[in-house]
Amino acid sequence: MESVRKPLEEEARKQQMMLGGLGAVSLFVAALGITNTMIMSISERTREIGVMKALGCFLGNIRTVFLMEAGFIGLIGGFIGSILSVFTNEAAKSMQITDIGSLWTMITTAMDPANSPMSIVPLWLYGFAILFSICIGLGSGFYPANKAVHISAMEAIKRE
């Protein structure tokens, strides 16, 4: 059994590294997407920012408005991702996988797939994923929010 377990562990480790790298790339792309969305939002609302500054709004309040918007984008993404994860997990549990190869046949005969779920995801992990996506949204919205704070009030009002 030890000679079977070692290659399986090595293969599982390789798959985890590959999926982790794929997750990191998708997280980076999502962060760039949020940053791009926030930069476009600031460029479209430059006049609004100028009016807020002209009326005496604190710089921290302007930064907070854009950080809250970026955090909300992350929150929505976290909710959608968690909901898709729940549905995918339930769909995978209900599927019966047939013979893929001799290795898979050996694994399925060693364990009864009807009684053992393919994956168990605790509820706290969904909460952590949503909180993490909010943090990613806030982190990627920090640069655009600071860019909004440094816009000149006079130039922003004159701009069309």
matplotlib code that plots the C-alpha trace (Angstrom):
import matplotlib.pyplot as plt

x = [0.0, 2.9, 4.1, 0.7, 0.2, 3.5, 2.8, -0.8, 0.4, 2.9, 0.3, -2.1, 0.6, 1.3, -2.4, -2.7, 0.3, -1.2, -4.7, -3.1, -1.2, -4.3, -6.2, -3.4, -3.5, -7.3, -7.1, -4.5, -6.7, -9.7, -7.7, -6.7, -10.3, -11.4, -8.6, -9.5, -13.2, -12.4, -10.0, -12.8, -15.3, -13.0, -12.4, -16.1, -16.9, -14.1, -16.6, -18.4, -15.1, -14.4, -17.8, -17.3, -13.9, -15.3, -18.0, -15.4, -15.6, -12.8, -10.2, -10.7, -14.4, -13.7, -11.3, -13.8, -16.5, -14.2, -12.9, -16.4, -17.3, -14.3, -15.0, -18.6, -17.4, -15.3, -18.2, -20.4, -17.7, -17.2, -20.9, -21.2, -18.0, -19.3, -22.7, -21.1, -18.8, -21.8, -23.6, -20.5, -19.8, -23.3, -23.2, -19.9, -21.3, -24.2, -22.2, -21.1, -17.7, -17.1, -13.8, -11.2, -8.3, -6.9, -5.7, -9.1, -10.7, -8.4, -9.2, -13.0, -12.9, -10.9, -13.5, -17.2, -18.0, -21.7, -20.8, -17.9, -18.4, -15.9, -15.4, -16.5, -16.4, -17.0, -19.2, -16.5, -14.5, -17.3, -17.3, -13.5, -13.7, -16.2, -14.1, -10.9, -12.6, -13.6, -10.0, -8.9, -11.4, -10.2, -6.6, -7.1, -9.2, -6.6, -4.6, -7.7, -9.0, -5.8, -5.8, -9.3, -8.1, -5.3, -7.5, -7.5, -11.0, -10.7, -9.4, -12.1, -14.9, -13.7, -13.3, -16.2]
y = [0.0, 2.3, 2.0, 3.0, 5.8, 7.7, 8.2, 9.2, 11.8, 13.2, 13.4, 15.1, 17.6, 18.4, 18.9, 21.2, 23.3, 23.6, 24.5, 26.9, 28.6, 28.8, 30.4, 32.9, 34.0, 34.3, 36.3, 38.6, 39.1, 39.8, 42.4, 44.1, 44.1, 45.8, 48.4, 49.0, 49.4, 51.9, 53.9, 54.2, 55.1, 57.9, 59.3, 59.3, 61.0, 63.6, 66.4, 64.9, 64.7, 68.3, 69.4, 67.4, 69.1, 72.5, 72.0, 71.2, 67.4, 65.8, 63.9, 60.9, 60.9, 60.9, 58.0, 56.1, 56.5, 54.8, 52.2, 51.2, 50.9, 48.6, 46.6, 46.2, 44.9, 42.4, 41.4, 40.7, 38.6, 36.7, 35.9, 34.8, 32.7, 31.1, 30.3, 28.8, 26.7, 25.4, 24.3, 22.8, 20.9, 19.5, 18.6, 16.7, 14.8, 13.5, 12.4, 8.8, 8.6, 5.5, 3.7, 6.3, 4.0, 1.1, 3.5, 5.1, 1.6, 0.5, 3.6, 3.3, -0.4, 0.4, 3.0, 3.0, 6.2, 6.1, 6.6, 9.0, 12.5, 13.8, 17.0, 18.6, 22.3, 23.9, 26.9, 29.0, 28.6, 30.3, 33.2, 33.4, 33.5, 36.3, 38.3, 37.6, 38.9, 42.1, 42.5, 42.0, 44.6, 47.1, 46.4, 46.8, 49.9, 51.7, 53.1, 54.5, 56.0, 57.8, 59.0, 60.4, 62.3, 64.0, 65.4, 69.2, 70.6, 73.5, 71.3, 68.7, 71.3, 72.8, 69.4, 68.1]
z = [0.0, 0.7, -2.9, -4.1, -1.6, -2.4, -6.2, -5.4, -2.9, -5.4, -8.1, -5.7, -4.7, -8.4, -9.0, -6.0, -7.2, -10.7, -9.4, -6.9, -9.7, -11.8, -8.8, -8.3, -11.9, -11.8, -8.6, -10.2, -13.2, -11.0, -9.0, -12.3, -13.4, -10.2, -10.6, -14.2, -13.3, -10.5, -12.7, -15.3, -12.7, -11.4, -14.9, -15.6, -12.3, -12.3, -12.3, -9.3, -7.4, -8.2, -6.9, -3.7, -3.2, -4.0, -1.4, 1.2, 1.4, 3.4, 1.3, 3.5, 2.7, -1.1, -0.6, 1.5, -1.3, -3.8, -1.4, -0.5, -4.1, -4.7, -1.6, -2.8, -6.2, -4.2, -2.0, -5.1, -6.6, -3.4, -3.2, -6.8, -6.4, -3.2, -4.7, -7.8, -5.5, -3.6, -6.7, -8.3, -5.1, -4.9, -8.6, -8.1, -5.2, -7.2, -10.2, -10.5, -12.2, -14.2, -15.2, -16.2, -15.9, -13.9, -11.2, -10.8, -10.7, -8.0, -5.9, -6.4, -5.4, -2.3, -1.2, -1.6, -3.4, -2.4, 1.2, 1.0, -0.4, -3.0, -1.0, 2.2, 2.4, 5.8, 6.1, 7.6, 4.4, 2.4, 4.9, 4.6, 0.8, 0.9, 3.4, 1.3, -1.8, 0.0, 1.0, -2.6, -3.8, -1.2, -2.0, -5.7, -5.2, -3.1, -6.0, -7.9, -4.6, -4.0, -7.6, -7.0, -4.0, -5.9, -8.6, -8.6, -7.8, -10.3, -13.2, -12.4, -12.6, -15.8, -17.5, -19.5]

ax = plt.figure().add_subplot(projection="3d")
ax.plot(x, y, z, "-o")
ax.set_aspect("equal")
plt.show()
